[in-house]
Amino acid sequence: MMEPITMGFIGIAALVFFAGLGVPIAFCITLVGAVGMVLVTDLDFLLITFQTLPYSTASEYAFAVIPMFVLMGALASAAGIIGELYGAVNKWVGGIRGGLYMATVIASAGFAAISGSTVVNAAMFTRIALPEMLALGYNRGVSAGCIAAAGTFAALIPPSLTFVIFGILTGESIGALFIAGIIPGLFTAACYVTAIPVMLRLKPEWAPPAGVRLNLVQKLRGLSGIWPMLLLVVIVLGGIYTGITPPTAAGAFGAVGALLIGLARRRLGPAAIWESVRQTAELTSVLFIIIIGGLLFSRFLVVSGFVADLTVLVTDAGFTAPTFILAMVAMYFVMGMFIDPLSMLVMTVPFVFPVVKAFGMDPIWFGIILTKMIEIAVITPPVGLNLFAVVSASGGRVRTAELFAGVLPFVVIEVMALAVLIVFPGLSTWLPNTMY
């Protein structure tokens, strides 16, 4: 029989090849995992796996966190919370030069705390913020790049779907991952807000002169629009942090809270509620198929002996923990240019994570670093999903080439923030260590 390390690399190469051809990741990862399983064991073992794995995965109580948080974000979006949040923030920073860039960043960070999806974040703010930016004379490409980049906060600020999938694939605590993402997410948003004035000093043509500033009374009145978002954040993250509610129950409370807020404010009708449920069912189905395929592929790598052999190979090759992390960052950066982030996550975690544990690294910290790489991947040309979400939602206002150029300054900010999180792991690990 072929050596495990060789068989594993062939499986990974086949997976990358099919993904590069545009085959949906759910199909290619299941196909490669199934064929590999037959070659390593036999057809009967594969059939038994197919009989048990899908049901055991879909029926797992902890996995109910996915539809709950997706539904919460869909209902909150339909209830108009995002528009009110953007308007409230704009009243505070809109009078500053580049204020709409800052308003987009801050409001995106706020909405990320109830959405969980980078693509949804980017698409929603494209419809809300981009027309106003262009009408006031903001640079077209940089405006779109700012929206696409700020949308990535939903990957790091809980309730992040990336954390959920990482937790499912690795067995790590989803609640701890959620809490660990708070400080890095807010730190990244602060980096954006700090860097924008510097960017405009170097490139003043990217934004018009400062506008009219509102007085304090007008600004305070604008804050009335953010209480729904704050309420949902307290319900979800407060419950998880204190241990009162596990992530699944917190997601359910958040979804019910978003529904009640929308109904109380007469923002949700039967059609909007049904559309939110439909979107939730559609996205959840896709995610579950991908997760089941990823777990099958993971079993193939474990059963073949690839994971054990790779761990020994890497540790015996003289790699240290820092050099391994640098190699992983380089690998994910290159992969992120050509493979969508979810595929990248499902493809690599099964063989990278055991090596991480072998080096004694904190798995929660590694989850933050990996998620940060996912953030960078969704805005890295030519395959960044957020970039295409913005172009699509712009209705022809922005060309792809303009966006590719406009997002580059924000990619630089992301890389700098990533470096800080690698050098100072306490930014990621301190808060979860204080949990109940």
C-alpha positions in Angstrom: 0.0 0.0 0.0 1.1 3.6 -0.7 2.8 5.4 2.2 0.3 7.4 4.3 2.2 10.7 3.9 2.1 10.2 0.1 -1.5 9.3 0.0 -2.5 12.2 2.2 -0.6 14.7 0.0 -2.2 13.2 -3.2 -5.6 13.7 -1.5 -4.9 17.3 -0.7 -3.5 18.0 -4.1 -6.7 16.4 -5.7 -8.8 18.6 -3.5 -6.9 21.8 -4.4 -7.1 20.8 -8.1 -10.9 20.3 -8.1 -11.5 23.4 -6.1 -9.3 25.4 -8.6 -11.5 24.1 -11.4 -14.5 25.6 -9.7 -16.1 22.4 -8.5 -18.2 23.2 -5.4 -16.2 22.4 -2.3 -19.0 20.2 -0.8 -18.8 17.9 -3.8 -15.0 17.7 -4.2 -14.1 17.3 -0.5 -16.7 14.5 -0.2 -15.5 12.8 -3.4 -11.8 12.9 -2.4 -12.6 11.8 1.2 -14.8 8.9 -0.1 -12.3 7.7 -2.7 -9.4 8.0 -0.2 -11.5 6.1 2.5 -12.1 3.2 0.0 -8.4 3.0 -0.9 -7.3 3.0 2.7 -10.0 0.7 4.1 -12.7 -0.8 2.0 -16.1 0.0 0.5 -18.0 -1.4 3.6 -16.2 1.0 5.9 -17.2 3.9 3.6 -20.8 2.8 3.5 -21.0 2.5 7.3 -19.5 6.0 7.5 -22.1 7.4 5.1 -24.8 5.8 7.2 -23.7 7.3 10.4 -21.7 10.5 9.8 -24.4 12.8 8.2 -27.1 11.9 10.8 -24.8 12.2 13.8 -23.5 15.6 12.5 -26.9 17.1 11.6 -28.5 15.8 14.8 -25.8 17.1 17.1 -27.3 19.6 19.5 -24.2 21.9 19.5 -24.5 22.3 15.7 -27.9 24.1 16.1 -25.9 27.2 16.8 -25.4 27.6 13.1 -29.1 28.2 12.0 -29.8 30.2 15.2 -27.1 32.8 14.5 -27.8 32.9 10.8 -31.5 33.6 11.6 -30.6 36.3 14.1 -28.5 38.1 11.5 -31.2 37.8 8.8 -34.0 39.1 11.1 -31.8 41.9 12.4 -31.0 42.9 8.8 -34.6 42.8 7.7 -35.6 44.9 10.7 -33.5 47.7 9.5 -31.1 47.7 12.5 -28.1 48.1 10.2 -29.4 51.3 8.6 -30.1 52.9 12.0 -26.7 51.8 13.3 -24.9 53.4 10.4 -27.0 56.6 10.7 -26.2 56.9 14.4 -22.4 56.5 14.0 -22.4 58.8 11.0 -23.8 61.6 13.2 -20.7 61.3 15.4 -18.0 61.0 12.8 -19.6 62.2 9.6 -18.3 65.8 10.0 -14.7 64.6 10.1 -12.6 64.4 6.9 -13.1 60.8 5.8 -15.9 60.4 8.3 -18.0 58.1 6.1 -15.0 55.7 5.9 -14.9 55.7 9.7 -18.7 55.4 10.1 -18.6 52.4 7.8 -15.9 50.8 9.8 -17.5 51.4 13.2 -21.0 50.4 12.1 -19.7 47.3 10.4 -18.0 46.3 13.6 -21.3 46.8 15.4 -23.3 44.9 12.9 -20.7 42.1 12.9 -21.8 41.4 16.5 -25.2 40.2 15.3 -24.6 39.0 11.7 -21.7 36.4 11.6 -21.3 36.6 7.8 -18.7 38.7 6.1 -20.4 38.6 2.7 -23.8 39.7 4.2 -22.0 42.6 6.1 -20.2 43.8 2.9 -23.3 43.5 0.7 -25.6 45.4 3.2 -23.2 48.3 3.7 -22.6 48.6 0.0 -26.3 49.3 -0.5 -26.4 51.7 2.5 -23.1 53.5 2.6 -21.7 53.5 -1.0 -24.3 55.8 -2.6 -23.8 58.4 0.0 -20.0 58.2 -0.3 -20.0 58.6 -4.0 -22.6 61.4 -3.9 -20.2 63.4 -1.5 -17.2 62.8 -3.8 -15.3 60.0 -2.0 -12.9 58.0 -4.1 -14.9 55.2 -5.8 -12.4 52.4 -5.4 -11.3 53.2 -1.8 -14.9 53.6 -0.7 -15.8 50.1 -2.1 -12.5 48.7 -0.6 -13.3 50.2 2.8 -16.8 48.5 2.7 -15.4 45.2 1.6 -12.6 45.2 4.2 -14.9 46.4 7.1 -17.3 43.6 6.2 -14.6 41.1 7.3 -15.1 42.0 10.9 -17.9 39.5 10.9 -15.3 36.7 10.7 -13.6 37.8 13.9 -16.3 39.5 16.0 -18.7 37.0 17.4 -21.1 35.4 16.5 -18.7 34.4 13.7 -19.7 31.5 11.5 -16.0 30.9 11.0 -15.5 30.3 14.7 -18.5 27.9 14.7 -17.1 25.8 11.8 -13.5 25.9 13.3 -15.0 24.7 16.6 -16.9 21.9 15.0 -13.9 20.7 13.0 -11.5 20.8 16.0 -13.8 20.1 19.0 -12.7 23.4 20.6 -15.2 25.4 22.7 -17.3 27.7 20.4 -18.1 29.9 23.3 -14.4 30.4 24.1 -13.7 31.2 20.5 -16.5 33.8 20.5 -15.2 35.5 23.6 -11.6 35.3 22.3 -12.5 37.2 19.1 -13.9 40.3 20.8 -10.6 42.1 21.6 -8.9 41.2 18.3 -12.0 42.3 16.4 -12.2 45.6 18.2 -8.4 46.0 17.9 -8.7 45.6 14.1 -11.5 48.1 13.8 -9.4 50.6 15.9 -6.5 50.0 13.5 -8.8 51.0 10.6 -10.1 54.1 12.3 -6.6 55.2 13.3 -5.1 54.5 9.8 -7.8 56.3 7.8 -6.6 59.9 8.7 -3.0 58.8 7.9 -4.2 57.5 4.5 -6.0 60.8 3.8 -3.0 62.8 4.8 -1.0 60.9 2.2 -3.8 60.8 -0.4 -6.1 63.8 0.3 -8.0 63.3 -3.0 -9.6 60.1 -1.6 -12.1 62.1 0.5 -13.8 65.5 0.3 -13.1 68.3 2.9 -14.7 67.9 6.3 -18.4 68.4 6.4 -20.7 70.2 8.9 -20.4 68.8 12.5 -23.5 68.2 14.5 -23.8 69.5 18.1 -23.8 67.2 21.1 -27.6 67.2 21.5 -28.0 66.0 17.8 -25.4 63.3 18.3 -27.0 62.0 21.5 -30.4 61.9 19.8 -28.9 59.7 17.1 -27.9 57.1 19.7 -31.5 56.1 20.1 -31.1 54.0 16.9 -28.4 51.7 18.3 -30.2 50.2 21.4 -31.6 47.2 19.4 -28.1 46.2 18.4 -26.7 46.7 21.9 -29.6 44.6 23.4 -28.8 41.7 21.1 -25.1 41.9 21.8 -25.8 41.8 25.6 -28.2 38.9 25.2 -25.8 36.8 23.1 -22.3 37.6 24.3 -23.3 38.4 27.9 -25.0 35.0 28.3 -22.0 33.2 26.8 -19.4 35.0 28.8 -21.1 34.6 32.2 -22.0 31.0 31.5 -25.7 31.5 31.8 -26.4 30.3 28.3 -24.3 28.0 26.0 -23.7 29.3 22.4 -26.7 27.4 21.0 -29.2 28.8 23.5 -27.6 32.3 23.2 -28.2 32.1 19.4 -31.8 31.1 20.0 -32.4 33.9 22.4 -30.7 36.3 19.9 -33.0 35.1 17.1 -36.1 35.5 19.2 -34.8 38.9 20.4 -34.3 40.1 16.8 -37.8 38.9 15.9 -39.4 40.7 18.9 -37.5 43.9 18.2 -38.6 43.9 14.5 -42.2 43.2 15.4 -42.3 45.8 18.2 -41.0 48.4 15.8 -43.3 47.3 13.0 -40.4 46.6 10.8 -41.1 42.9 10.1 -44.0 41.6 8.2 -44.9 38.0 7.2 -43.0 38.3 3.9 -39.8 39.6 5.6 -40.0 36.9 8.3 -40.5 34.2 5.7 -37.6 35.5 3.6 -35.3 35.5 6.7 -36.3 31.9 7.4 -35.7 30.9 3.8 -32.2 32.5 3.7 -31.4 30.7 7.0 -32.5 27.3 5.7 -30.5 27.8 2.4 -27.3 28.9 4.0 -27.5 26.3 6.8 -28.0 23.5 4.3 -25.0 24.5 2.4 -22.8 24.8 5.5 -23.9 21.4 6.8 -23.1 19.7 3.5 -19.6 21.3 3.5 -19.1 20.4 7.2 -20.1 16.8 6.7 -17.8 16.5 3.7 -15.0 18.1 5.7 -15.5 15.6 8.6 -15.3 12.8 6.0 -12.1 14.1 4.6 -10.7 14.5 8.1 -11.5 10.8 8.9 -9.7 9.8 5.7 -6.6 11.7 6.7 -6.7 10.2 10.2 -7.5 6.6 9.2 -4.8 6.7 6.5 -2.1 7.6 9.1 -1.4 10.9 7.3 -2.0 13.1 10.3 0.3 11.2 12.6 3.0 10.9 10.0 2.8 14.6 9.1 3.0 15.6 12.7 6.2 13.5 13.1 7.6 14.9 9.8 7.1 18.5 10.8 8.5 18.2 14.3 11.5 16.2 13.2 12.3 18.6 10.3 13.5 21.2 12.7 10.4 23.5 12.6 9.8 25.5 15.7 6.4 26.9 16.7 7.2 30.4 15.4 8.6 29.2 12.1 5.6 26.8 11.7 3.2 29.7 12.2 5.0 31.9 9.7 4.9 29.0 7.2 1.1 28.6 7.8 0.6 32.3 7.3 2.4 32.2 4.0 0.4 29.2 2.9 -2.9 30.6 3.8 -2.1 34.0 2.2 -1.3 32.3 -1.1 -4.3 29.9 -0.9 -6.6 32.8 -0.1 -5.8 34.4 -3.4 -7.3 31.5 -5.3 -9.6 29.5 -3.0 -12.6 30.7 -1.1 -12.2 31.0 2.7 -14.7 28.3 3.7 -13.1 25.8 1.4 -9.6 26.8 2.7 -10.8 26.3 6.3 -12.4 22.9 5.7 -9.5 21.7 3.5 -6.6 22.5 5.9 -7.8 22.3 9.5 -7.9 18.5 9.5 -4.1 18.2 9.0 -2.8 21.6 10.3 -4.6 21.5 13.7 -2.9 18.3 15.0 0.5 19.8 14.2 -0.5 23.0 16.1 -1.4 20.8 19.2 1.8 18.9 18.8 3.8 22.1 19.2 1.8 23.0 22.3 0.3 26.1 20.9 -2.9 27.5 22.4 -5.7 26.1 20.1 -8.0 29.1 20.8 -5.2 31.5 19.9 -4.5 29.6 16.7 -8.2 29.8 15.9 -8.0 33.6 16.1 -4.9 33.6 13.8 -6.5 31.3 11.3 -9.7 33.4 11.3 -7.6 36.5 10.8 -6.1 34.8 7.7 -9.7 34.1 6.6 -10.4 37.9 7.0 -7.5 38.7 4.7 -8.5 36.0 2.2 -12.0 37.4 1.6 -10.5 40.8 0.5 -7.4 39.5 -1.4 -7.7 39.6 -5.2 -8.5 37.8 -7.4 -11.0 35.5 -5.5 -11.9 37.6 -2.5 -15.6 36.9 -1.8 -16.3 40.2 -0.2 -14.9 42.0 -3.3 -17.4 40.3 -5.6 -20.2 40.9 -3.0 -19.5 44.6 -3.1 -19.3 44.7 -6.9 -22.5 42.8 -7.2 -24.4 44.9 -4.6 -23.1 48.2 -6.1 -25.3 47.9 -9.1 -22.6 48.8 -11.6 -21.3 51.8 -9.6 -17.9 50.2 -9.0 -15.7 48.3 -11.4 -13.7 45.3 -10.3 -10.4 46.9 -11.2 -11.2 49.9 -9.1 -12.1 47.8 -6.1 -8.9 45.7 -6.4 -6.8 48.8 -6.2 -8.9 50.5 -3.5 -8.8 47.5 -1.1 -5.0 47.2 -1.0 -4.4 49.8 1.7 -6.8 47.8 3.9 -5.1 44.6 3.2 -1.9 46.2 4.5 -3.7 47.2 7.7 -5.0 43.7 8.1 -1.5 42.2 7.7 -0.1 44.6 10.3 -2.9 43.7 12.8 -2.2 40.0 12.2 1.4 40.6 13.1 0.4 42.2 16.4 -1.9 39.3 17.2 0.9 36.8 16.5 3.4 38.6 18.6 1.0 39.3 21.5 -1.1 36.2 22.0 -2.5 37.6 25.2 -4.8 39.8 23.1 -6.6 36.6 22.1 -6.3 34.5 25.2 -6.8 36.9 28.1 -10.6 37.3 27.9 -11.6 33.7 27.4 -9.4 32.8 30.4 -11.6 35.0 32.5 -14.8 33.3 31.5 -17.0 31.8 34.3 
